Amino acid sequence: MIKRYDVLCIGSATLDNFLTTDCSLKSVKLGDKVLVKKMEKHSGGGATNSAAALSKLGLKVKLLSKLGNDHDAEFILNELQQYKLKNICLRASKKNTDFSTVISCPHKDRDRIIYVHKGASRDLSVNDFKKSQLKAKWIYLASLVGKSFQTGKEIAQYAKKKKINLLFNPSLYLAKKGKNYLKLVLGATTILVLNKKEAQVLLGTKTNSYKELLMGLYELGPETIVVSNGRKMTYAFHDDNFYSILPTDIKVIHTAGAGDAFTSGLLAGMIKKYSFEDALKLGVANSLSVIQHVGTKNKLLNEREAKLMMKKYRLKVVKHAF
């Protein structure tokens, strides 16, 4: 019997090195030697973060991500086994697996610097999978760059043809390419999730009006749009209504992975037939848990835990008539 998957997550897989220092990053000068207080390694990347979060929330998930033939790939695959995730990519890249170094000082300026190497994730081609493996109720398309984005466009067109729902979560890299570059993907998108800066850059505007941003993005094809803004208000447009939700102000340890946790929670809620308001709350609850720990998958919530957190923080969504 063929297993029916709820979601196929497509995007990058990275090995994230988290370095924590007590030195304010704003005070560091060229040539300084900075003492690292703590170092942790975790898997990351849009595909693995979303797949792990969705799996933890009780959905049947698989992922498509190009890895290198190296120890970093082994580390990532070992972590994915904890979430019972299968990578359907058929080939390893000759390039190194993506990696990043995240340097932060959470106790002072709460700032961070991220150095990212995009290697194997640039190398995804249509020969790395069988089209039959793309079958799922939803496709979660995270950011892809280089040759891989062309593959992403073909997958988006396949999803549109086969009436597969598509969630698109582009990064600032892609937003800077502009709406014409992303036209084919946006036209196949069911849910578009991005932050305020990405929305402004994609639309080529400096407006701070969320209504203008949401409607501008809606005109590009997506049915549902969500625009976040870190600790500030998140806005959404769905079924001819505007929504807003303000995340609870809590102590933040690290923000890496918060966006993926939110987006995955939102999608899980919609797949599980939550109201749109409760789907937004589920996403916020998941992100609130992640930002209290180091690592993009650290302390992802299961559905029961998420519901308890939604009640604990009394998350409230405001619905605004169109």
Long-range contacts (C-beta under 8 A, 24 or more apart in sequence): 3-60, 4-60, 4-136, 4-137, 5-60, 5-61, 5-62, 5-135, 5-136, 5-137, 6-54, 6-59, 6-60, 6-61, 6-136, 6-137, 6-138, 6-271, 7-50, 7-51, 7-54, 7-59, 7-60, 7-61, 7-62, 7-136, 7-137, 7-138, 7-139, 7-140, 7-267, 7-271, 8-61, 8-62, 8-63, 8-64, 8-88, 8-133, 8-134, 8-135, 8-136, 8-138, 8-139, 8-140, 9-46, 9-47, 9-48, 9-50, 9-51, 9-54, 9-61, 9-62, 9-63, 9-64, 9-65, 9-140, 9-142, 10-47, 10-63, 10-64, 10-65, 10-139, 10-140, 10-141, 10-142, 10-144, 10-152, 10-155, 11-45, 11-46, 11-47, 11-50, 11-65, 11-121, 11-140, 11-141, 11-142, 11-143, 11-144, 12-45, 12-46, 12-47, 12-48, 12-65, 12-98, 12-118, 12-121, 12-142, 12-143, 12-144, 13-43, 13-44, 13-45, 13-47, 13-48, 13-63, 13-65, 13-66, 13-67, 13-73, 13-76, 13-87, 13-97, 13-98, 13-120, 13-121, 14-43, 14-44, 14-45, 14-48, 14-76, 14-97, 14-98, 14-99, 14-100, 14-116, 14-121, 15-41, 15-43, 15-44, 15-72, 15-75, 15-76, 15-97, 15-98, 15-99, 15-100, 16-41, 16-42, 16-43, 16-44, 16-99, 16-100, 16-101, 16-102, 16-256, 16-295, 16-296, 17-41, 17-99, 17-100, 17-101, 17-102, 18-42, 18-102, 18-104, 18-254, 18-256, 18-294, 18-295, 19-101, 19-102, 19-103, 19-104, 20-104, 20-105, 20-106, 20-294, 21-103, 21-104, 21-105, 22-105, 22-107, 22-108, 23-105, 24-105, 24-108, 24-109, 24-111, 25-103, 25-104, 25-105, 25-109, 25-111, 25-112, 25-113, 26-109, 26-111, 40-294, 40-295, 41-75, 42-79, 42-294, 42-295, 42-296, 42-297, 42-298, 43-75, 43-76, 43-79, 43-80, 43-296, 43-297, 44-100, 44-256, 44-257, 44-295, 44-296, 44-297, 45-98, 45-121, 45-142, 46-142, 46-143, 46-169, 46-171, 46-260, 47-140, 47-142, 48-76, 48-79, 48-80, 48-85, 48-297, 49-257, 49-260, 49-261, 49-264, 49-296, 49-297, 50-140, 50-142, 50-169, 50-260, 50-263, 50-264, 51-80, 51-83, 51-85, 51-140, 52-80, 52-83, 52-85, 52-297, 52-300, 53-260, 53-261, 53-264, 53-265, 53-268, 53-286, 53-297, 53-300, 54-140, 54-264, 54-267, 54-268, 55-83, 55-84, 55-85, 56-83, 56-300, 56-301, 56-302, 57-264, 57-265, 57-268, 57-282, 57-286, 57-301, 57-302, 57-303, 57-306, 58-268, 58-272, 58-302, 58-303, 59-268, 59-271, 61-85, 62-86, 62-87, 62-88, 62-133, 62-136, 63-87, 63-88, 64-88, 64-89, 64-124, 64-128, 64-129, 64-133, 64-134, 65-89, 65-121, 65-124, 66-91, 66-92, 66-93, 66-120, 66-121, 66-123, 66-124, 66-128, 66-148, 67-92, 67-93, 67-97, 67-120, 68-92, 68-93, 68-94, 68-95, 68-96, 68-97, 68-119, 68-120, 69-93, 69-94, 70-96, 70-97, 72-96, 72-97, 72-99, 73-97, 73-120, 79-297, 83-297, 88-129, 88-133, 89-124, 89-128, 89-129, 90-127, 90-128, 90-129, 90-130, 91-127, 91-128, 92-120, 93-119, 93-120, 93-123, 94-123, 95-119, 95-120, 95-122, 95-123, 96-120, 102-254, 102-256, 104-254, 106-252, 106-253, 106-254, 110-252, 112-254, 112-255, 112-256, 114-256, 118-145, 118-146, 121-145, 121-148, 122-146, 122-147, 122-148, 123-147, 123-148, 124-148, 124-151, 124-152, 125-151, 126-151, 126-154, 131-158, 134-158, 134-159, 134-162, 134-164, 135-162, 135-164, 136-164, 137-164, 137-165, 137-271, 138-164, 138-165, 138-166, 138-167, 138-190, 138-267, 138-271, 139-164, 139-165, 139-166, 139-167, 140-167, 140-169, 140-263, 140-264, 140-267, 141-166, 141-167, 141-168, 141-169, 141-185, 142-169, 142-171, 142-260, 143-169, 143-170, 143-171, 143-173, 143-174, 144-174, 145-173, 145-174, 149-174, 152-185, 153-184, 153-185, 156-184, 156-185, 156-188, 156-189, 157-184, 157-188, 159-188, 160-187, 160-188, 165-190, 165-191, 166-190, 166-191, 167-191, 167-192, 167-193, 167-263, 167-267, 168-192, 168-193, 168-222, 169-193, 169-194, 169-259, 169-260, 169-263, 170-194, 170-198, 170-202, 171-198, 172-197, 172-198, 172-201, 175-199, 175-201, 175-202, 176-201, 178-202, 178-204, 179-203, 179-204, 179-220, 182-220, 183-220, 186-220, 186-221, 186-222, 187-220, 187-221, 188-221, 189-221, 189-222, 189-223, 190-222, 190-223, 190-224, 191-222, 191-223, 191-224, 191-225, 191-226, 191-266, 191-267, 191-270, 192-217, 192-220, 192-222, 192-224, 192-225, 192-226, 193-225, 193-226, 193-228, 193-259, 193-262, 193-263, 193-266, 194-226, 194-227, 194-228, 195-227, 195-228, 195-229, 195-230, 195-259, 196-227, 196-228, 196-229, 199-227, 210-235, 210-242, 210-244, 211-242, 214-242, 224-276, 226-263, 226-266, 226-280, 228-259, 228-262, 230-255, 234-262, 234-280, 234-284, 236-276, 236-280, 238-276, 239-276, 240-322, 241-319, 241-320, 241-321, 241-322, 242-319, 242-320, 242-321, 242-322, 243-276, 243-277, 243-280, 243-317, 243-318, 243-319, 243-320, 244-317, 244-318, 244-320, 245-280, 245-281, 245-284, 245-315, 245-316, 245-317, 245-318, 246-316, 247-284, 247-287, 247-288, 248-284, 248-288, 248-313, 248-314, 248-315, 250-288, 250-291, 250-292, 250-313, 251-292, 252-291, 252-292, 253-291, 253-292, 253-293, 253-294, 254-291, 254-293, 254-294, 254-295, 255-291, 256-294, 256-295, 256-296, 257-290, 257-295, 257-296, 257-297, 257-298, 258-287, 258-290, 258-291, 259-287, 260-296, 261-286, 261-287, 261-289, 261-290, 261-296, 261-300, 262-286, 262-287, 265-301, 265-306, 268-303, 272-303, 277-317, 277-319, 278-310, 280-317, 281-310, 281-315, 281-317, 282-306, 282-307, 282-310, 284-310, 284-315, 285-309, 285-310, 285-313, 285-315, 288-313
